[in-house]
Amino acid sequence: MKNIYLLKYSVKGIKTLDELVSLSFYKKIIPKNPDTQEYNIKAIYGMNGTGKSAIVCSVEILKNLLVNEEYLTNPLVQKKLGELINKKTNELFIEADYLYKYDNDQLFQLCYTITVSRNLSGKYVISYEKLESKKATSKSDKMSTIFSFRHKKTSLIPFDI
């Protein structure tokens, strides 16, 4: 995991966060030899009620979604998501941009987007998921879509953006 570095994290729809909150962990332009140690985040601080714990909670949910394929089938998780997902948005949106250094020292920027919402039967499911990439040193903001899925009723159906 030493070849992966979080560049930006955005979340909306958890606890009291009903508007998009984004944290940038690195500058916008990525040089050929980025020094990620210079930009390490050591703390998130702010006044009470500003969403610090909501951000941390969303990171934990994202981790569980990525590493545990049975996560959303757990009834306790379903209940907890019912308590955590913002009642105004009715869905949890997370986007993570990260830098990946391949073995041949090529740098790529990837953007992973996921939305969790209730399906027709009332269960929380992944309703949208997308992964995009580009060469990290590119001056263009345009990314290429690796995959993109939107949940339609009971099955995942691929679509073009």
Backbone hydrogen bonds, N-H to C=O, Kabsch-Sander energy under -0.5 kcal/mol:
donor,donor_aa,acceptor,acceptor_aa,energy
4,I,1,M,-1.6
5,Y,99,L,-2.2
7,L,97,D,-2.9
8,K,97,D,-1.8
9,Y,23,L,-2.4
10,S,95,E,-3.0
11,V,21,V,-2.3
12,K,93,F,-2.1
13,G,17,L,-3.0
14,I,17,L,-0.9
15,K,84,L,-4.0
17,L,14,I,-2.8
18,D,16,T,-1.3
21,V,11,V,-2.5
23,L,9,Y,-3.1
25,F,7,L,-4.0
25,F,23,L,-0.5
26,Y,7,L,-0.9
30,I,136,A,-0.5
36,T,34,P,-0.9
38,E,35,D,-0.9
39,Y,36,T,-1.2
40,N,37,Q,-1.1
50,T,47,M,-1.4
55,I,51,G,-2.1
56,V,52,K,-1.9
57,C,53,S,-2.6
58,S,54,A,-2.3
59,V,55,I,-1.7
60,E,56,V,-1.8
61,I,57,C,-2.1
62,L,58,S,-2.5
63,K,59,V,-2.5
64,N,60,E,-2.3
65,L,61,I,-2.5
66,L,62,L,-2.0
67,V,63,K,-2.2
68,N,64,N,-2.1
69,E,67,V,-0.5
71,Y,68,N,-1.9
73,T,70,E,-1.3
74,N,70,E,-0.6
74,N,71,Y,-1.2
78,Q,74,N,-2.3
79,K,75,P,-2.1
80,K,76,L,-2.4
81,L,77,V,-3.0
82,G,78,Q,-1.8
83,E,79,K,-1.2
84,L,80,K,-2.0
85,I,81,L,-3.0
86,N,13,G,-1.8
90,N,86,N,-2.5
92,L,116,V,-2.8
93,F,12,K,-3.1
93,F,91,E,-0.6
94,I,114,I,-2.6
95,E,10,S,-2.5
96,A,112,Y,-2.7
97,D,8,K,-2.8
98,Y,110,L,-2.8
99,L,5,Y,-3.1
100,Y,108,F,-3.1
101,K,3,N,-2.4
102,Y,100,Y,-0.7
102,Y,106,Q,-2.6
105,D,102,Y,-2.1
108,F,100,Y,-2.6
109,Q,134,K,-2.8
110,L,98,Y,-3.0
110,L,108,F,-0.5
111,C,132,E,-2.2
112,Y,96,A,-2.8
113,T,111,C,-0.5
113,T,130,K,-2.9
114,I,94,I,-2.6
115,T,128,Y,-2.5
116,V,92,L,-2.6
117,S,125,V,-2.1
118,R,90,N,-0.6
119,N,123,K,-2.8
122,G,119,N,-1.8
125,V,117,S,-2.8
127,S,115,T,-2.2
127,S,125,V,-0.9
128,Y,115,T,-1.4
129,E,149,F,-2.4
130,K,113,T,-2.4
131,L,147,F,-2.5
132,E,111,C,-2.2
133,S,144,S,-2.3
134,K,109,Q,-1.6
136,A,107,L,-2.1
138,S,135,K,-1.6
144,S,133,S,-3.3
146,I,131,L,-3.1
147,F,131,L,-1.5
149,F,129,E,-3.0
150,R,157,I,-1.5
151,H,127,S,-3.2
152,K,155,S,-2.4
153,K,151,H,-0.6
154,T,152,K,-1.4
155,S,152,K,-2.1
157,I,150,R,-1.6
159,F,148,S,-1.1
